[in-house]
Amino acid sequence: MTARHRTGTSLSAPAADLPLSLIVVTYNSARVLPGLLDSLPEGLSGIRDAETIVVDNASSDGSADIAARHPSRPRVIRMRSNAGYAAGINAAAETLASDRHILILNPDIRLRPGSGLSLLHRLRDPRVGVAVPRMLNEDGSIALSLRREPSVAAAWSEAFLGRLASLAGMGEIVGDPTIYAQGGPVEWATGAALAVSAQARRVVGHWDESFFLYSEEVDYLRRVRECGLSVIYVPEAEVIHIGGEYRENPMLSALLARNRIEYFRRHHGRVAAVLFQFGIVTGAALRSFLGPGHRAALRAALHPSRPPVVLRKSAGQFTAASR
C-alpha cells in the first residue's frame, strides 16, 4: 500500500481513519520480504491512510530493489551500512509526521487479514502506547511471543529449567495460555511485530541504537511503561512469524546473550547485575554440549563488555529475520 493523504484524525476517530505507517527493516532479506509485502493488501484492509516504508541496511542480495519493484510500491530508504534494527526504525520514523501511528514488522512476518485494523482499534485508547498481535508459527500454533521484565529469578529459573520455567510462570517467557487467548496488558513482547501509537512516539522518543539487534524492544517498551502508557496484547490481530534464526547462528546467539546482560546492567545495581549475568552463564554452560549457539552465548556472557562492534561484524552476515 502506498502513502495517502494525511488527515488530521485524532485518537477519537474510527480506527479505519487513523494514519498508519508500516516500517520494515531489512538486511539480506530477499528470501522472505516478498511474502510480507504480498500479505499487506489483506492485512491492511479497511485502513484508509496507510503507507509502507522499507529501510534496507545495505543488503547485498538486492532486498532494496525487490522492495522498490513490488506492486505494493513501498517507499524505500537505503542505509549506507548495516546500522542495526533500532537505527532502521529511527531512520523511517524521522521522516513521518508526529500524528502517524507505526507498525514495525520484521520482513519474515505475514499479516493475516484485518490484523492492521485490529491493532489500530486498540491504539485509539489514549492509555495504550503499544499494541502487539497474536503471533503464530508457520504450522499455525501460537508462538510464545510475550515476555516478563528480565529478573535475576527468571534468569536462574531458565538456567536450570529451560523452557519449563515459562510453563511454571517463573521464566521471562510468558507461557500462561490465558493471556494468549484473552489478551490484556503485558510487560513486553518480541520486536518482530509492534504497533506504536503516535502518542508513544512523541513521549518516548527514539529507539536506542546502541543495542544494534536484540533487547532494543525490551528497552523501548520499558520506556513506554515508564511514561504511563500500557503495552496491550491483541489476540484478534494475527500474524505469522517465520523467524528464530538466532537459534541456528552462533553469533546471533552471542549478541542476544550480550545484550540481555547489557540491558539488565543499565537498570539494576551491581550485585543484581552480577547475579543476572551468571544466571545467563550457567544456562549457556549447562547447554553448551547442545551446539555452537550455546557455546557462543556462553563466551559472550562471560565477557559481555567485549566491544559490540566485534559481534556486529560477525552478525552482519545474517538477515534481519532473526528474532
C-alpha positions in Angstrom: 0.0 0.0 0.0 1.3 3.4 -0.9 1.2 6.6 1.1 -2.1 8.5 1.0 -3.3 12.0 2.1 -2.6 12.6 5.8 -5.7 13.6 7.6 -5.8 15.4 10.9 -7.5 12.4 12.7 -7.4 12.1 16.4 -7.5 9.1 18.7 -11.3 9.5 19.0 -11.7 8.9 15.2 -12.7 5.5 13.9 -9.7 3.1 13.6 -10.1 3.0 9.8 -9.4 6.7 9.6 -6.2 6.7 11.7 -2.9 7.2 9.8 -0.6 4.1 9.8 2.9 3.8 8.6 4.5 0.3 8.3 8.2 0.2 9.0 10.1 -2.9 7.8 13.8 -3.1 8.4 15.7 -5.4 6.1 19.1 -6.8 5.8 19.7 -9.6 3.2 16.0 -10.4 3.4 15.3 -11.2 -0.2 14.1 -14.7 0.6 11.3 -13.5 3.0 10.5 -9.9 2.1 8.2 -10.6 -0.9 5.9 -12.8 1.3 5.4 -9.9 3.7 4.7 -7.4 1.0 2.3 -9.8 -0.6 0.3 -10.0 2.7 -0.2 -6.3 3.0 -3.4 -5.7 1.0 -5.4 -8.1 3.1 -3.5 -7.4 6.3 -4.2 -3.6 6.0 -7.7 -4.0 4.6 -10.1 -1.3 5.9 -7.4 1.2 6.7 -7.9 4.4 4.6 -4.5 6.0 5.2 -1.6 3.5 5.1 1.9 3.5 3.8 4.8 1.1 3.8 8.4 2.1 4.3 11.2 -0.4 3.8 14.5 0.6 5.4 17.3 -1.5 3.9 20.6 -1.8 5.9 22.9 -2.0 2.9 21.9 -5.5 1.8 24.0 -7.4 -0.7 21.2 -9.6 -2.0 19.0 -7.0 -3.7 16.4 -6.6 -0.9 16.0 -2.9 -1.6 15.5 -3.4 -5.3 12.9 -6.2 -4.6 11.0 -3.8 -2.4 11.2 -1.0 -5.0 9.8 -3.2 -7.7 7.0 -4.8 -5.6 3.4 -4.0 -6.7 2.7 -2.6 -3.2 5.1 0.2 -4.0 6.7 0.8 -0.6 8.9 3.8 0.0 12.5 2.6 0.2 15.2 4.1 2.4 18.6 2.8 1.6 21.1 3.0 4.5 24.8 3.3 3.9 25.7 0.4 6.2 24.2 -2.3 8.4 23.3 0.1 11.2 21.0 -2.2 13.1 17.3 -2.7 13.8 16.8 0.3 16.0 18.6 2.6 13.6 16.4 1.5 10.8 13.3 2.2 12.8 14.6 5.6 13.7 15.5 6.5 10.1 12.0 5.8 9.0 10.3 7.4 12.0 12.2 10.7 11.4 10.5 11.1 8.0 7.0 10.8 9.4 4.6 13.4 10.8 4.0 13.1 14.5 0.4 12.1 14.2 1.1 8.8 12.4 0.9 5.5 14.2 3.6 3.0 13.2 3.5 -0.8 12.7 7.0 -2.2 13.0 7.5 -5.6 11.3 10.3 -8.0 10.7 10.5 -9.0 7.0 9.6 -12.5 7.8 6.2 -11.6 9.2 3.0 -12.3 7.3 -0.1 -10.3 8.2 -3.4 -12.1 8.5 -6.5 -10.4 7.1 -7.6 -7.4 9.1 -4.7 -7.6 11.6 -3.7 -4.0 11.0 -7.1 -2.6 11.6 -7.5 -4.6 14.9 -4.2 -3.2 16.1 -5.2 0.4 15.2 -8.5 -0.1 17.0 -6.6 -0.7 20.3 -4.4 2.3 19.7 -7.5 4.6 19.8 -7.3 4.2 23.6 -5.1 7.1 24.8 -3.8 4.9 27.6 -2.3 2.4 25.1 1.2 3.0 23.9 1.9 -0.2 22.0 -0.4 -3.0 20.7 1.1 -6.4 19.9 -0.6 -9.1 17.8 -1.0 -12.8 18.4 2.0 -14.4 16.7 1.6 -17.7 15.0 4.3 -20.2 14.0 4.3 -21.4 10.4 2.4 -24.5 11.4 -0.4 -22.4 12.9 0.5 -22.9 16.5 0.7 -19.9 18.9 4.2 -18.6 19.3 5.1 -17.7 22.9 5.9 -14.1 22.0 5.1 -12.4 25.3 7.7 -11.7 28.0 8.2 -10.5 31.6 10.7 -7.9 32.5 14.1 -9.5 32.9 14.9 -10.5 36.5 17.5 -12.5 38.5 14.9 -15.1 39.5 13.9 -15.6 35.9 17.4 -15.9 34.6 18.3 -18.6 37.2 14.9 -20.4 36.6 15.6 -20.6 32.9 19.2 -21.7 33.6 18.0 -24.9 35.3 14.6 -25.5 33.9 14.9 -24.1 30.3 11.5 -23.6 28.6 9.8 -25.4 31.5 10.3 -22.2 33.5 7.8 -20.4 31.3 5.2 -23.1 31.9 5.7 -22.7 35.6 5.4 -18.9 35.4 9.0 -18.5 36.6 10.8 -17.5 33.4 11.0 -14.5 31.2 8.8 -16.1 28.5 5.1 -15.9 29.4 3.6 -19.4 29.0 0.2 -18.9 30.5 -2.4 -19.8 27.8 -5.0 -17.5 29.3 -3.3 -14.2 28.2 -2.7 -15.7 24.7 -6.4 -16.5 24.4 -7.9 -13.4 26.1 -5.4 -10.6 25.6 -4.6 -7.8 28.0 -1.6 -5.8 29.4 1.9 -7.3 29.1 5.3 -6.0 30.0 7.0 -6.6 26.7 6.8 -8.8 23.5 9.2 -9.7 20.8 10.0 -6.8 18.5 9.1 -8.7 15.3 5.6 -7.0 15.2 4.7 -4.0 17.3 2.2 -1.2 16.7 3.3 2.0 18.3 0.8 4.9 18.9 1.6 8.4 17.7 1.4 9.5 21.4 4.0 6.9 22.4 6.3 8.1 19.6 6.1 11.7 20.9 6.7 11.0 24.6 9.1 8.0 24.4 11.4 9.3 21.6 13.9 7.4 19.6 14.8 3.7 19.8 18.2 3.0 21.5 20.6 2.2 18.6 23.4 1.0 21.0 21.8 -2.4 21.1 22.1 -2.9 17.3 19.9 -6.1 17.5 18.1 -7.7 20.4 17.0 -6.0 23.7 16.1 -2.8 21.9 12.4 -3.7 22.1 12.8 -4.5 25.9 14.3 -1.1 26.4 11.7 0.7 24.3 8.7 -1.0 25.9 10.1 -0.3 29.4 10.2 3.4 28.5 6.7 3.2 27.2 5.5 1.8 30.5 7.6 4.4 32.4 5.7 7.1 30.5 2.4 5.8 31.9 1.3 4.0 28.8 0.4 0.4 28.5 1.5 -2.4 26.2 -1.5 -4.5 25.2 -1.7 -7.9 23.6 -4.4 -8.1 20.9 -5.2 -11.8 20.1 -7.7 -10.9 17.4 -4.8 -9.4 15.4 -2.9 -12.3 14.0 0.4 -12.5 12.2 2.6 -15.4 11.1 6.3 -15.4 12.0 8.9 -17.5 10.2 11.9 -16.3 12.3 14.0 -17.6 15.1 17.3 -17.6 13.1 19.3 -16.8 16.3 18.9 -20.4 17.4 20.9 -21.6 14.4 23.5 -18.8 14.2 26.2 -18.7 16.9 27.0 -15.0 16.5 23.3 -14.0 16.8 23.1 -16.2 20.0 26.2 -14.4 21.3 24.7 -11.0 20.5 21.4 -11.9 22.2 23.2 -13.1 25.4 25.4 -10.0 25.4 22.6 -7.5 25.0 20.4 -9.2 27.7 23.2 -8.7 30.2 23.9 -5.1 29.0 20.2 -4.2 29.3 20.0 -5.5 32.8 23.1 -3.7 33.9 21.7 -0.4 32.8 18.6 -0.7 35.1 19.9 -2.6 38.2 22.6 -2.4 40.8 26.0 -4.1 40.6 25.1 -7.1 42.8 21.9 -7.8 40.9 23.7 -7.4 37.5 26.4 -9.9 38.5 23.8 -12.4 39.7 21.8 -12.0 36.4 25.0 -12.4 34.3 25.9 -15.6 36.0 22.4 -16.9 35.6 22.9 -16.5 31.8 26.4 -18.0 32.0 25.1 -21.0 33.9 22.2 -21.7 31.5 24.6 -21.5 28.5 27.2 -23.7 30.2 24.7 -26.4 31.1 23.6 -26.5 27.4 26.9 -26.0 25.8 27.0 -29.6 24.6 23.9 -29.0 22.5 25.6 -26.9 19.8 27.7 -24.0 18.8 25.0 -21.4 19.5 25.0 -22.2 23.2 28.8 -22.2 23.3 28.9 -18.8 21.6 26.3 -17.5 24.1 28.5 -18.8 26.9 31.6 -16.9 25.6 29.6 -13.7 25.2 28.0 -14.0 28.6 31.4 -14.5 30.2 32.7 -11.3 28.5 29.7 -9.0 28.0 31.9 -5.9 27.9 33.5 -7.0 24.7 33.0 -4.2 22.2 29.7 -4.8 20.4 31.3 -3.9 17.1 33.1 -7.2 17.2 29.8 -9.1 17.4 28.2 -6.8 14.9 30.7 -7.6 12.2 30.1 -11.3 12.8 26.3 -10.9 12.9 26.3 -8.8 9.8 26.2 -11.7 7.5 22.7 -12.7 8.8 19.4 -11.3 7.8 17.0 -9.1 9.7 14.6 -12.0 10.1 16.4 -13.2 13.2 14.0 -12.9 16.2 
